Amino acid sequence: MNTGHPVERTGTRRRLMDGAVQAIRQHGIAGVSARTVAGCAGVNQALIFYHFGTLDDLLAVACQAATADRVAAYRDRFAAVRSLRELLDLGRELHEQERSEGNLGVLAQLLAGAQTDERLAASTAAALRLWIDEIEQVLRRVLAGSPVAELADPRGLARAVAAGFVGLELYEGVDRAGADEALAALEQLAVLVDVVDDLGPIARRALRGRLAGSAERRRRRDG
């Protein structure tokens, strides 16, 4: 969503964007208003409309800017990942860090609000795509040359990984042990991929044949 203004990293616009995120963190999406955002930003609420036009436009810009900052903070770590297991280890670390800072809680609130607000849904989806893009790049790199890559859809898998870690934030609130088991299951999948990659040439050819047959059956079923 384009408000006609560049996204600033300092000054009043930045204070308002940070205030919007803080208001979501403190009050939940249902409690966000021009008054609560201005209070968190420490400015007059009229500045929201001066700089962004509407509160919805502010929330859209704030959501994407905050996510861009978090993705940038981990970009070097993503670039250093060399295996699916390392990606999941980083995902677990990232999950814990973002949860402790309240950022996953903010995302959960945005997702809840987006169920009934199309404009918020669009901006939240755009923010999530920033994470998905990073994860997809890693998956394409670490699965290159693996028989698994011939069946897996990196973009779809990246979406599944992102959705899984978002869902864990909600799941942890009612069943922390169950969330830990879910993460452990993902780690077992990473071990399985490592085992597949270590297969000899004959076994790899046989596996490719089975995977190709499975993919063909899926295409016929979906077609």
Secondary structure, DSSP 8 states (H G I E B T S, - for coil): ---SS---SSHHHHHHHHHHHHHHHHH-GGG--HHHHHHHHTS-THHHHHHHSSHHHHHHHHHHHHHHHHHHHHHHHHHH--SHHHHHHHHHHHHHHHHHTTHHHHHHHHHHHHTS-HHHHHHHHHHHHHHHHHHHHHHHHHHTT-GGGGT--HHHHHHHHHHHHHHHHHHHTT-HHHHHHHHHHHHHHHHHHHHHHTS-HHHHHHHHHHHHHHHHHHHHHH-
